[in-house]
Structures are given as structure tokens and as C-alpha cells.
Amino acid sequence: MEEEFTFEPSTWPYFINWVSLTSFLLTLFFSVISPLLCPIISPKYYSLGDQKSHCNTMLSSTIHAVVSCSLSAFVLAFGLLGTNRLFSKSPLGFAELHIALGYFVADFLVCLWYPKLRNNSGSMIHHLAAIIAVSMCLFNHGKLMFFVVYRMIAELSTPFVNLFWFLHSYNLKNTKWYVFASVGMVITFTLCRIIVIPWHWYGLLAMIFSPASFANNLIPLPYKFWSCTTYLAFDIINVYWLSKMINGAIKLYGKRKV
């Protein structure tokens, strides 16, 4: 049992493999073909101006969200990460992390390409924090994988966010779909990104500062630091985004009531 927890230096197959490379290339591919598909869906695409850049990333972000949430729900529901939250060698868990790494790196580069997205500091910090969190878990061979996979469920709100943005940008605010997207976005965002914050921090801090984590330097100090830093960044950004959603929902409800 002790050998299972011996710290090993990272190797490239753990950090980058065909899964992460495929995810990276597919994300870039979807970002390239989106400008060709969006005008087919609606000719109004051409009138979006610099907002077209966001539209070009919606396909890849929605696909990643569906895949990521499905994998997270599956491995957590069936206990495929094991009973030890300090350490996991789950192949499916590693596959999810490699998919996420490829997506976030590619989408980060796409955001750098578009000035409109590049100037969105919240999204840029979110992507950078995600890259660091996933990379550190892979670099340390699956240590604290449970917490990374659990937080991936936060992507459940992404399809609703994208649908809301699509309906808003295409001036479809007076439709039932717009109300559905608004309510779904706020509910999933609150449930998957905000309510889990206290439980996540309690579990994470109890784990990284437990006696077991200090034995044989199971969790190196830099990993502890970056784990806390990245999750703190996530939570601050998510609370800020939720406040904007609630303010928008109040304005929408007020207008409809009038």
C-alpha cells in the first residue's frame, strides 16, 4: 500500500497523450468551422460584429461541457475514482483530465486570437486556472483527482450560458426559450458552482493538511499552493458572474412585470 503513494516525477504519458492532443485538435477544428456553420444557422451572424468571436467558441465549449459533465457524473456515481480522495489511478478519471487539458489549452489560445475574448479578463483567468489545476493533478499522477473531477461538474451551466447568449445576441428575448435559458443558467450555475464551495473547501483543506498527506511528501507544497490558488480564483470569478446573472434576471423580470 505504501508503494502506491510514493511520489514519482511526472512522465509525458501522464501529462500529454493522444487523448489530450485529440481534444486540443478537435477544439481548434470546431473553432475553425464555427464561422462557416453559424451563418447557416442564422444570417444574423454577420451583424454581430466583434461578438462573432464568442459565437465561434460556443460549439466547442458546449461539446466539452457535455462530455466533461457526463464523465464526472459517471465516475463519481459509480465510485470509479476509488475510496481514497487523496490519490486515484482511475483510467476514466485520467481520460477526463486529458480531455479537459486539451480543451482549455486550445480554447485559451483561441481567446488570445480574438481581441474581444482576450479582453475578457474573467474568462482568461478562469481558463488559466483550469489549465493549472488539471496540469498539476496530471503532473502529480492523479493526486487530489477527486476534487478536480468533482469541480468539472461546474461545466453543466455552460450549455445554458451559451443558449442564453445565443438568444440574447440574436434578439430573441421575447421567447419562452429565453426564459428557459435564463432560469436554467442561474439554477445550474448556483447548484454546480456556488453551493459546492463550502463543502469543497472543507474536503480539500482537510485532505491536504491531513497527516497522511505529509507522509513521504505525498502532496508537494507547490501543489498545495496551486490547488488553493486556482480554486480560490474559480470561486471569486463564479461569485462575480452569479451576481451579474442575478442582476440581469431582476431587470428581465422587472421589464416583463411592467
N, C-alpha and C positions, 0 to 999 in steps of 0.2 A: 504493500500500500504506500509505503514511504517513497518508493521509486517513482510512483505515479505523479507525485507532487514535486519532484526535483526540478528546479528551474533549468531550462535549456535555452541557449541562444537561438534566435529565430533563424529559420531557413526559408528560402524563397518559395518553396511549395506551400508553406503555411501562409505566406504573405500575399503572393501573387501566383495564380494558377489559371487554367483555362476558363474556369467559371468567372473569375473577376475580369479577365480580358474579354470574354464574350459579352458580359454585362456592359463593360466600358464601350465596346464597339457598337453594340445594339443601341445604347443610349445616344451615341453620336449619330447613328443611322436614322433613328426616329427624329432627331432634331433637324436632320438634313431634309427628310422627306415631308416633315410637317408643313413647311411653306408651300409645298405642292398640293397637299391634301386639304389644308384649311380653306383655300378659295373654292374648292369643290363643294365643301360643306356649306359655305356661305360666301357670296361675293362681297359681303361687307368687310371681309378680312382686309381688303385693300384700303379701307378707310380708317383702319385702326391706328395708323401712324406708327410711332415707336412702341405701341402696345403689342404690335405683332410679335415682338421678341418673346413676350410671355406666352403667347399662344403657341409659339413654336416649341415650347418646352412642356406643354401640358400632356401630350401623348406619352412621352417617356416617363414623366413623373406619375401619371395615373397607373401605367402598367407596373412600374416599380412598387407603387403603394399596394396594389392588389396582390402582387407576388409576395412582397415582404410581410404584409399582414397575414396572409394565408399561411405562410411558413411559420411565423411566430405563433399564431393560434394553434397550429397543428403540433409543433414540438412542445409547447407549454401544456396543452391539453392532455397529451399522451405521455408527458414526463420524459421526453426523449433527450433532455439535457442532463438527466441523472438527478440524484437527490442532493448532490453536493453543489451548492451555489458558488463555491469558491473556484471550482475547476470543472471543465467539461471537455470531452473529446467527441461530442456528437457530430457525425458527418453532415447531418442535415443542418445543424446549427452553424457549422463552418461554411456550408454552401450558402446559407442566407447572408452571412457576413461578407463573403466574397462577392455576392450579387450586389449588396449594398455598397461595398467599397468601389466596385466598378462604376456603379451608377453615380454616386456622389462625386467621384473624381471627374467623370465625363461631364456631368451637369455643371460642376463648378467651372470647368473650362468653357462651357457654352455660355455661362453667365458672364464670364470675363470678356467674351467676344462681343456681347451686346451691351452698349453703354447704359441702356435703361435698366437692365438687370444688374449690371456691375455697380450701379449707384444705389442699389437696394442693400444697404448695409446689414439689415436683419437677415435676409436670405443668405448673403455671403458668409456671415458669421455662423449661421445655422449649418450650412454645408461644410464649412471648415471644421466646426466642432464635431460633426458627424464623421468626417474623414479621420480625425484624430482618434475618436472613441473606437471606431471599428478597427483602425490600424493597430492601436495599442493592444486590443484584445487578440488580434491575429498574431502580432509580434510576440505576445506572451503566451502563445499556444492555447488559447481558449480560457484563460483565467478571467473570471467575472463575466463569462459569456451570458449567464442567465440575465444579468441586468441590461446588457446591450440588446439581447433579443427581446426582452420584455418591453424596452422603450421603443423598439421598432413598431409596436402596435400603434404608436402615435401617428403613423402614416395613414391610418384609417380615415383621418379627416381630409386627406389630400384630394380624393375624388370629389368630395363635396365642395372644397375650396375651388377646385378647377371648374366645376359646373357653375358655381356662383359667379366666378369671374367671367366665364363664357357668356352667361345670360346677361350679366351687367354690361359687359362691353358691347354686346350685340343689341343693346337696348330692348331687352325682353323682360323688363322689370315688372310688368303687369300680368305675369303669367303665374299659374299655380306651381310650375317648376321652379320659379324664382323663390317663392316662399318655401318650397320643399328644400331647395339647396341651402337657403339661409338657415332654416331650423336645423337641418342635418349637419351643417358645418359647425354651428355653435355647440350642438349636443355632442357630436363626436370629438370635437376639439377639447371640450371641457372634460369629458369622460376619459379620453385617452392621453391627454397631455397635462391636465391640471390636477385632477383629483388624485392621480397616482403619485404626485410629487412627495407628500409626506411619507407614504409607505416606501417609496423607492429610496429616499434618503436614509430612512431608518434602517432598511435592509442593507444598503451599500456601506454605510458607516460602521454598522455592527460587524460586517464581514471583513472590511479592510483593516479594522483595528482589533480584530479578534486575535487571541493568542496563536491560533493556527496559522494565520496569515503572516505572522512574524517568524514562524519556524522555517529555517533554511531560506529565509528571504523569498517566500513563495510569491508575494506581490511586491515587486521592487518599488522603492519610494517614488521614482518618476511616474510609474503607472498609477500609483495612488493619487499623486498630484494632478495628473491629466484627467483621471476619471472624475475627480471632484470639479475640476475647472470646466470641463466640457459639459457635464450635466448641469452645472450652475448656469452656464451660458444658455443651454437649451431652455431652462426653466424661466429665466429672465425674459428671453425673447418670446416664449409662449404666453406668459402672463401679459406681456405688452400687446401681442397680437390679439389675445382674447378680449382685452379692454377695447381695442378698436372694433372688433366684431360686435360687442355688446352695444357700443355707441351707435354703430351703423344700424343694428337691429332696432334700437329705440327710435331712431329717426325714421326708419322704414315703417314701423308700427304706428308712429305718430302721424305720418302722412296718410296712411291708409285709414286711420280712425277719423281724420278730418274729412 
